[in-house]
Amino acid sequence: MWEDELYFEDDDAAMAAYEEAIRESKDGNYSGDAMDDDDEDFEPDSFSRRGKSKSQGSSKGKKTTRKPRKPRVAGRVHSSSPAPVPKAQNAKKDDVGSSEADIADRDSTSAIPTPDIGALRVASSVGGSPSIDAASVATMDTDDNGDDMSLLSTLRRREQTICTRMEQLEKEIADLEKKCGVEGKSKSQEAAIDMSEFLAPKWSVPIRANVMNFEWEKLAQACQFDVILMDPPWQLASQAPTRGVAIAYQQLPDVCIESLPIQLLQTNGFIFIWVINNKYTKAFQLMKQWGYTYVDDITWVKQTVNRRMAKGHGYYLQHAKETCLVGKKGADPPTLQRSVASDIIFSERRGQSQKPEEMYEIIEQLVPGGNYLEIFGRKNNLRDYWVTIGNEL
C-alpha cells in the first residue's frame, strides 16, 4: 500500500472520511491541483504514518486534514491494467465506474494494443466454426510466400558462398602443385579423359544386352566366330564374403551360365574362359558340355605400379594370379599361328575384374584376322574388330 495511508476504526469511519473529503473538494476548499494527476500527488510527506496504531491515525467521525489520494494506476509503470483499489476506500458504484473510465482514458497510450480480430467472421449457422475472409487469406498467402522467398534467398547466398570458396580452394591447390613441381591437368584434359571411357573404339561392335535373354540364334546365323572369350560372373561359395572381397557386379549361379547356347556360335575354333579357384571343376564341365576339349591355359601374374607382385585375398593362400582355360573345338582356324606367344602374362592390376590388354594381343597373334567375340564384356574391354556383349556397356 501507500506510505501515507490512513487507518480507521471501522468501515463507517472510513466512508465518512471519504465522503467529507469529496464534499470539501466540490466546495473548493482544496486547490485545483488537488485532483490533478501530477507527480506531486505521489511525493512522500515529510513524515510517515507507518508504524502508528489505528487510534493514532484518526478517530470515528473525525474530519481528516489530508487530501484524498487517487489510487496509483498501472500507467505509471506502462501497464494496461490498473492497480487494485484498497478495500477501505471503496466508493459508490457510479463513482468507481467513472473513476475507472478516467483511468482507462489516461492509460490508453501506454496499454498494449489488442490484436485486430475484425478480419475474422463467425459462421451464422448454429455450431458453425470461425472462418477467414478473402483479405485474411490473401495476407496469409503473402506471408507464406514471403517466408519461401526469404528461404530461397538465403539458400542462394549460401550457394554463392560455397562456389566462391571452391574457387579459392582450386586456386590454392594449383599454387601448391606449382610450388611442389606437380603439373596439374587442365579441365579440358580431364574432360577428354573422362569422355574416353564412354567412347567405343571406331571398329568395335559393342552390344549392350542381358546375356540371359539375348537372341543368340540370330547372332549364330549371322556369324560364326573363331575365338570366344568370356569372363563369367562366377557366384562365390559364400553369399556374404568375409575375406575383404567386394563384388561390384551381379553374380550368376552356375545353372545360368550353363544355359548359354555357346555351341551355336562356333563350329571350329577356341574358347578362353577366365576362372576362379573354386570353379575349375565347373569350367571343365562347361567345356565338355559345349563340345570343347581342354588344350592349354594362360596365367596372369598381377603386379603393382612398382612392378611388384600384387597379392590379394584367398581362402588358404594369398592370390596374386588369375587363370584362363583354353579349349578347342573342331578343326583349326585357317589362320592359326602356333607358338607365337607365352602362356604367362606379367601385367599391372587395374580396375576390378578388368583383364590385361596382353590377353587380347595373344588371341590376335594366335588367330590373326579372325572373328572375335567377348561375352560378359565391359566398357574398358572394348577393342577394334571385336564383338562385345554385356549389360554394362
N, C-alpha and C positions, 0 to 999 in steps of 0.2 A: 504494500500500500504506500501512500504518500508520507513524506516526512512530517507534514503539518496536519495530519488527520486528527479529527476531534472524536472524543468518546462521550457517549450519553448514557444516562442511567437505563433507559429503555427505548423502545421504538417510538413511543408517543413524544418523548422529549426531542428525539431526532427529527421527527416530522414537524414539530412545532418550530424548531430552529430553522429548518429548511424553508417552511412557508414564510416565516418572518423575514428571512434573507431575500426571498423573492419579492415580497411587498416593498421592502426598502429599495430594492433595485428598480422597481417600477416607479416609486415615488421620487427617484432622483437623488437619494441620499448618497449613492455611490457615483463616482465619475464615470464618464463614458468608456474609459479604458477597462472598467471592471469586467465587462463581458467580452472584450476583445481576446482573440486567440494569439496574443503576443508571447514572446519568450518571457516577459516579466511575470506573467501568471505563474510560471513554473520556477521562478527564482526562489531559493530557500530563504526562510525567515532568519532573523538574527538569532533566534533560539529555536530549539526543537522541543516538541511536546512528547517525544518518545520517552518512555520510562515513567511517565506520570500515571497516577491511578485514575480511575474513572471519575472519582469525586473531585479531583483537581481540574479535570477538563471543563466541566460545566455542571450546572445543577438543573433539575427539572424545571422547565418553563423559563429559564434564564435566557435573555437575548444574547446571542453571540455577537462578538465585535469583529469577526473576521469576514472577509469577502467570501462568498460562495465560490468554491473551486469547481471548474469543469473537469470532468474525468479526462485523464490523458487518453489520447487516441493513438491508434497504430500508425497514423500518418507520420508521426514523429520518427518512426523507425522504418518508414517506407513499407508499410504493410496495408493490405486492403481490408482487414478485419479489425474493428475497434476493440479496445481493451474492455474487459468486463467491468460493469459499474458496481461499486460496493453495495452490499445489501442494505447498509444503514442509510444510504442516500437515495433509495428508490423513490421516484416521483410518481405522479399520476400517469395514467396510461397515455393521455393525449400529449402531456409534456414530454414524456420519454420518447414517444413516437416522433415528435418534431425535433427533439434533440438528436436522435439517431439519423434523421434525414439531413440535418445540418452537417453532422459528422461525415455522412456519405458524400455530400457535395464537396466538402473541403478536401476529402481524401481521394476524389475521383482521379486526380492527376497522378497519384502515386500508386494506385491499385494496379494489379496485374491484369492485362486485358483478357477478356473472356473470348475463347475461340468462337468464330462466326459459324454457327450451325444453320444459317439460313438456307444454305445450298441443299440441305437435306430435306426431303419431304417424305412424310409417312403415308403409306397406303391407306386409303379411306375405308377399305373393307375391314371388317372385324377380324382381328387376328393377323392383319397384314404386317409385313416386315418393312423396315425402312429401306428406301431406295434412293439412288443418287441421280440427279438430273443430268442433262447433257453437258452443261457447263462444267460440272464437277468431274464428269468422265473425261472431258477434254483436258482439264487441268491435270488429272491423274496421268493420262497418257503422255502429256508433255513432260511430266516429271520423270516417268519411266524412260522415255526416250532420252531425256537429259542425262539420266544415270548411265544409260548404254553408251551415249556419245562420250561421256566422261571416261568410262572404262576403256572404250576404243582408243581414245586419245592417249590414255596412259600406256596402253599396250604398244601403240605405235612409237611413243617416245622410248620405251624400253627396247624395242626392236632397233631403233636408230642407234641407241647407246651400245647395244651388243655388236652391231655391224661396225661401228667406229672402233670398238675395242678389238675386233677381229682384224681389222686393217692394221691397227697398231702392232698387234702380235705378229702378223705376217711380215711386217717391215722389220721388226726386231729379229725374227728368225732369219730373214735374208741377210741382215747385217752380221748376225752371228756366224752364219755359214760363210760369208765372205771373209770374216776375220779368221775363221778356222781353216780356210782354204778349201772348203767343201763347195763344189759347184752345184747349186740347186737347179732344178728343172723348171722351165717356164710353164705357164698354164697351157699354152698351145701344145707343148711337148707332152704334158700329162694327158691332155685330151686325146692326142693322137695315140698314146699308148693304151688308154682305156678303150678307144674305138677299135683298136686292132684285135681285141678279144672277141668282138662281135662281127668282124668281117671275115667271111669264109674265103679261103684261097680261090683264085679265079677258076681253076679247073676241077675243084672238088664238087661232090654231089652229096650235100647233107640232106637227110630225110628225118624230120622230127616226127616220131610216131612211137606209140606204145608197142613194143615187140610182141606182146601177148595177143593183140588183135590186129596185127599188121597183115596185109594181104600178100603173104609170101608166095602163093601160087602165081600171081601175076608177075611178080619180080622174077621168079624162076623161068617163066615163059619168055620174058623179055631178055634175060641174060643168064649165062652160066659162068660162074666165077672160078678162076684158077687158084685163088688163095682166099680163105676166110679167116679173119682174126676176130676173136671175141674175148671180152673180159667180163665174165658173168658176175653179177652182184650176189656172190655166194652168201647164203644165210649162215651166220656164225652159230656155233653149237649152243651158245647162250644168248637169249634174247636181250639180256642186260649185261654186256661185257664189263668186267671188273678189272681189267689189266690196262686201263688207260686208253682203250680203243674207242675212238669217236667216229661213228659212221655217219657221213653226210649225204648218203643216198639211200634209196629204198631197196631193201634186200628182197630177194626172191627165193622161195622154197625150191628144193631140188625138183619137185614134180613139175613146177612151172618151166624150169629150164629144159627138162626132158621133153616137154610138149612142143618145143620149137622144131619145125619141119626142115632141119638143116639138110637132110638128104636130098631135098628137091632142088637145092641151089647149086649143087656141084656134082658133076659126073666124074671128072678126073681132076685131081689137084690136092692141095694141102689145107689142113686146118690147124690153126695155132690157138691154144686155149690157155689163158692165164689161170693159175690155180693157187689156192692157199693150202697150207699144210694139211689140214684135216679134210680136204676134198680131193686128195689124189685118187683114192679108190673110185669115187664118184665120177671123176673126169675120165678115167679109163673106161668105165661102164658106158658113159655117153659116147665116147669114140666108137666103141663096138656097136652100140645101138644105131648110130648114124651111118655105119658102114666104113669106118676108118680103122687103120692099123697104126699103132704107135711106132714111130720110127726115130724120134730124137727129142731133145729138149734144149731149151736155152735158159741160162741163168743170168739174172740181172743182179749184180752186186751194187748195192746202193752206197752212194758217197755223199759227203757233206760238201759245202762250198770250198773247204780247205783240203779236199781230196782225201779225206779220212773216211773210214767205214762208218756208215750211219746205222747204228744199232737201234732196233725197235723193240717192241714188247713181244713176248712169246710165252707159251704156257710152261715149257721146260727150259728152253734156251732163248737167248735174245736173237731175234731175227734181223738179219741185215741183207737179205736177198729175197727175190721172188723168182718163180719158175714158170716157164711157158712150155707146155707139152706140144709136140708136133706130131700130127697124124697124117697119113697119106691114104688116098682113095683112087682106085682105078689106075690108069696109065699116067706116066709122067707128062707134065705140060710140055708143049712143043719147044718152048724157050728155056727150059730148065738149065741152070748152070750150077754144077756141083762144086763143093769145096771152095766157095768164094768168100766165106765169112766164118767167124769164130762163134762158138756157142756160149761165150762169156761176154757180157756187157758190163763195162765199168762206166757208170753214169751217175750224175748228180740226182739226188731225190728232189722232186719238185712238189707240186700240189698233190693233195690226197687222191689216190687212185690214178694219177697221171703217169702214164708209161713213157719210157725213154724214146727219143726220136730214133735212136740206133735200131730199134726193133723194126721200124718201117723200112729203114735202109737195108737191113738184112733180107727182108722179104723181097724187096725190089731187086736186090742183087741175085737172089735165088731164082726168081721167076721174073726176068725183066720184060716190060711191056705187057704184063698180064692184066686180067680183070680182078680188081681187089675189092673186097667187101669187109667192112668192120661193123660188128654188132655190139650194142651197148656202148656206142661211142659218145664222146663229149666234144664241146666246142674246142677245147685245147688239143684235140686229136685230129682235127680236120686236116686233110692233106690232098694235094693235087692228084687227080686220077684215081681217087678212092671214093667209093660209095659208102657213106657213113649213116647208120640208122641208130637212133636213140631218142629217148624222151627228154633229154637235157640239151638239145641242140638249139 
